[in-house]
Amino acid sequence: MHGEDYEKKLAAIRDKCTRSGIAVDFSTAAMDAVSAIKNIMKQNTRIDMVLLSPSVTNDGTSAQRYLTSL
């Protein structure tokens, strides 16, 4: 059931963005978040923005230090 809730939330976000004219895509990875983001950014140079939740960035304390090299 948890996976279904996750998929429904992603679908709702995608629908809202599409209706607003915002291109959005989701990626999942089995590695740590910083490595996964760096890998995705290397593969797709057209990405303008990456949004991270506070749970990923330790409430903002790790984002600046680890992600500035992207």
N, C-alpha and C positions, 0 to 999 in steps of 0.2 A: 504493500500500500504506500509506503514512503516514497518509492521510486515513481509511482504514478502521480503523487502530489507534486513532486519535483518537475516532472514532465509537463504537468498542467500549468504550473507557475511559469516555466520557460515559454510555453506556447502563448500564455496570456501576455507576457512581456513582449514577445516577438510581434504579436498582433497589434498591441498598443503602439509600438514603435513604427510598424509598417503604416498604420493609419495616420501617424503623425509625420510621415515622410522621412523617417530616420532608418538608415540601413543598420541592421544589427545582426550579429552572429554569435554563437556560443561555441566554446571549445572546452573539452575536458582532457585531463592529463593525469597520469599516475605518478608524476614526479612532484617535487615541491613547487609551490606557486611561482616563485621567482624564476626558476629554471624553465618552467612551462611557458611563462609569459615571454621570456627572452627568446625561446625557441619559436613561438608563434610570431613574434615581431620580426625575426630574421626571415621567416617564410613568407610573410605578407607585408610588404613595405607600404601598402595603401592604408594601413590602420592609422587613424588619427587620434584615437583615445582608448585608454584601457581604464575601466572603472573597477575598483577593488573595494570589497566590503571591509569594515573594521575588523572582522574576524580574521581576514587574510593578512592585514597589515598591523596586527596587534594594536588596534586603535590609532593607527597613523604613525606609530613610532618606528616601524621598520621600512615603510614605503620609500621614504626619501633616501635613506642610506643604501638600500639594496637595488633600487630600480633606476637610479640616476644614470647608470651605465648603459641603459637601453638605447 
